[in-house]
Amino acid sequence: MDKIPVGVLGATGAVGQRFVQLLADHPWFEITALTGSERTTGGVYREVCRWVLDEDIPEAIGEMTVQETDPSLPAKILFSALPTRAAKSMEPELSAAGFVVCSNASAYRQEPDVPLIIPEVNGEHLGLLEQQKANRDWNGLLVTSPNCTATGLVMALKPLDQVYAVRQVFATTLQAVSGAGYPGVPYLDIIDNIIPNIPGEAEKIGQETQLLMGKFEAGKRVPADIGLSIQTNRVPVIDGHTVNMSIKFEKPPTPEEAIQVLREYRGSVEIADLPSAPDKPVLVRLEPDRPQPRRDRDTSQGMSVTVGSIRPDPLLDLRMISVVHNTLRGAASGSILNAELLVSRGYL
Ligand SMILES: NC(=O)c1ccc[n+]([C@@H]2O[C@H](COP(=O)([O-])OP(=O)(O)OC[C@H]3O[C@@H](n4cnc5c(N)ncnc54)[C@H](OP(=O)(O)O)[C@@H]3O)[C@@H](O)[C@H]2O)c1
């Protein structure tokens, strides 16, 4: 098929660069527009972008001019890596103008008619687009991807919830510096240190977990009712968010049963053939010192969440640790998978 023209909004940032890297060779999508703030618009991408990834900037994309974010962009799908404030004002304008907007920003994740999607976990929530169509005078649509840490938490919990019903979760996060964007956290604050405060993050993770784990009934999203206690920390890791969690279930599994369920989990069959879908959304490591961000974040091109240290918990039922690549599965790759799902369902 002819490739679908796509734009990347906020293409010079930490997540925007991942989009550029991933979309350069995508079988369905072709980058036709890149945008940035006033700082970079009008400049040549390779000159104005402080590229931080190991691979070089894709040749042809490096020569593109960074544009303003407005409805004249030559694209059908827009991948938004805008900061929250810019997303708040620009994403509805672009959706109204007819674009399919796949957003990484938190601005609209909790709107009742905006789907918040991890395709393997809750693809059926795309049904909210019917409400969105009825509520808003938009020629396009808006779909969001979750907070990167919520992604790592939910992808580890969902397989177990389906069988044993999760009731309570106590979670402590160890979040990489790339999660704060570029240039992000000052090095004098983070080297040789842990910062036990990421403003607003624990609330976002909690609320989004309830939405993602919730049901879709009679055209509406019904949030899950899970007790959550979350503490967030920024740690001196470049990429990869770790979540240490203790879980209480309605029907507690043994560690062996939990391992088997996580290993057998494939998520929704609908997505198996999408180009960015991993064979296994969740991988289990049995070594006592895994998962680790440096060793496990890139598994399946950064699309699988790795879970390990699955043990009995003396207070709740089970303990375990998950690692997710925050700018891949937790941001750009997750958003591209959402767009692939929209295409396969005929939304374009
Ligand atoms: N980092 C992660 O792990 C992660 C994970 C999930 C979701 N997210 C979300 O993804 C979004 C991007 O995060 P990030 O980490 O990539 O941030 P970032 O590194 O700070 O990048 C922000 C990007 O937005 C552009 N920008 C800023 N103001 C703009 C405006 N008014 N109009 C157009 N473009 C504008 C910047 O362009 P200039 O370079 O031209 O200033 C830059 O390209 C945020 O909403 C964040 O919450 C991030």
The ligand as an SDF file (V2000), in Angstrom:
LIG
                    3D

 48 52  0  0  0  0  0  0  0  0999 V2000
   10.1560   11.3490   28.1210 N   0  0  0  0  0  0  0  0  0  0  0  0
    9.3690   10.3160   28.3450 C   0  0  0  0  0  0  0  0  0  0  0  0
    9.8150    9.2290   28.7530 O   0  0  0  0  0  0  0  0  0  0  0  0
    7.8810   10.4370   28.1130 C   0  0  0  0  0  0  0  0  0  0  0  0
    7.1120    9.2760   28.1980 C   0  0  0  0  0  0  0  0  0  0  0  0
    5.7310    9.3420   27.9730 C   0  0  0  0  0  0  0  0  0  0  0  0
    5.1620   10.5600   27.6680 C   0  0  0  0  0  0  0  0  0  0  0  0
    5.9230   11.6870   27.6020 N   0  0  0  0  0  0  0  0  0  0  0  0
    5.2570   12.9420   27.2370 C   0  0  0  0  0  0  0  0  0  0  0  0
    5.6500   13.2620   25.8990 O   0  0  0  0  0  0  0  0  0  0  0  0
    5.7220   14.6820   25.7320 C   0  0  0  0  0  0  0  0  0  0  0  0
    7.1160   15.0540   25.2490 C   0  0  0  0  0  0  0  0  0  0  0  0
    8.0580   14.6910   26.2470 O   0  0  0  0  0  0  0  0  0  0  0  0
    9.6330   14.8010   26.0290 P   0  0  0  0  0  0  0  0  0  0  0  0
   10.2160   14.0560   27.1500 O   0  0  0  0  0  0  0  0  0  0  0  0
    9.9930   14.4470   24.6320 O   0  0  0  0  0  0  0  0  0  0  0  0
    9.8710   16.3940   26.2420 O   0  0  0  0  0  0  0  0  0  0  0  0
   11.0550   17.3180   25.6860 P   0  0  0  0  0  0  0  0  0  0  0  0
   12.3010   16.5280   25.5090 O   0  0  0  0  0  0  0  0  0  0  0  0
   11.0810   18.5060   26.5690 O   0  0  0  0  0  0  0  0  0  0  0  0
   10.5460   17.7680   24.2200 O   0  0  0  0  0  0  0  0  0  0  0  0
    9.5140   18.6990   24.0310 C   0  0  0  0  0  0  0  0  0  0  0  0
    9.3150   18.9480   22.5350 C   0  0  0  0  0  0  0  0  0  0  0  0
    8.1940   19.8170   22.3550 O   0  0  0  0  0  0  0  0  0  0  0  0
    8.5940   20.9470   21.5590 C   0  0  0  0  0  0  0  0  0  0  0  0
    7.8040   22.1190   21.9730 N   0  0  0  0  0  0  0  0  0  0  0  0
    7.8590   22.7890   23.1460 C   0  0  0  0  0  0  0  0  0  0  0  0
    6.9440   23.7910   23.1650 N   0  0  0  0  0  0  0  0  0  0  0  0
    6.3100   23.7480   21.9610 C   0  0  0  0  0  0  0  0  0  0  0  0
    5.2890   24.5190   21.3550 C   0  0  0  0  0  0  0  0  0  0  0  0
    4.7190   25.5410   21.9860 N   0  0  0  0  0  0  0  0  0  0  0  0
    4.9060   24.1870   20.0980 N   0  0  0  0  0  0  0  0  0  0  0  0
    5.4770   23.1490   19.4300 C   0  0  0  0  0  0  0  0  0  0  0  0
    6.4580   22.3890   19.9550 N   0  0  0  0  0  0  0  0  0  0  0  0
    6.8550   22.6650   21.1980 C   0  0  0  0  0  0  0  0  0  0  0  0
   10.0760   21.0930   21.8090 C   0  0  0  0  0  0  0  0  0  0  0  0
   10.6190   21.7810   20.7040 O   0  0  0  0  0  0  0  0  0  0  0  0
   11.9810   22.6750   20.7500 P   0  0  0  0  0  0  0  0  0  0  0  0
   13.1180   21.7110   20.8280 O   0  0  0  0  0  0  0  0  0  0  0  0
   11.8880   23.3880   19.4830 O   0  0  0  0  0  0  0  0  0  0  0  0
   11.8880   23.5570   21.9470 O   0  0  0  0  0  0  0  0  0  0  0  0
   10.4940   19.6310   21.8510 C   0  0  0  0  0  0  0  0  0  0  0  0
   10.5680   19.1170   20.5480 O   0  0  0  0  0  0  0  0  0  0  0  0
    5.3450   15.2980   27.0850 C   0  0  0  0  0  0  0  0  0  0  0  0
    3.9820   15.6290   27.0860 O   0  0  0  0  0  0  0  0  0  0  0  0
    5.6460   14.1600   28.0580 C   0  0  0  0  0  0  0  0  0  0  0  0
    4.8670   14.2410   29.2300 O   0  0  0  0  0  0  0  0  0  0  0  0
    7.2690   11.6550   27.7980 C   0  0  0  0  0  0  0  0  0  0  0  0
  1  2  1  0
  2  3  2  0
  2  4  1  0
  4  5  1  0
  4 48  2  0
  5  6  2  0
  6  7  1  0
  7  8  2  0
  8  9  1  0
  8 48  1  0
  9 10  1  0
  9 46  1  0
 10 11  1  0
 11 12  1  0
 11 44  1  0
 12 13  1  0
 13 14  1  0
 14 15  2  0
 14 16  1  0
 14 17  1  0
 17 18  1  0
 18 19  2  0
 18 20  1  0
 18 21  1  0
 21 22  1  0
 22 23  1  0
 23 24  1  0
 23 42  1  0
 24 25  1  0
 25 26  1  0
 25 36  1  0
 26 27  1  0
 26 35  1  0
 27 28  2  0
 28 29  1  0
 29 30  1  0
 29 35  2  0
 30 31  1  0
 30 32  2  0
 32 33  1  0
 33 34  2  0
 34 35  1  0
 36 37  1  0
 36 42  1  0
 37 38  1  0
 38 39  2  0
 38 40  1  0
 38 41  1  0
 42 43  1  0
 44 45  1  0
 44 46  1  0
 46 47  1  0
M  CHG  2   8   1  16  -1
M  END
$$$$
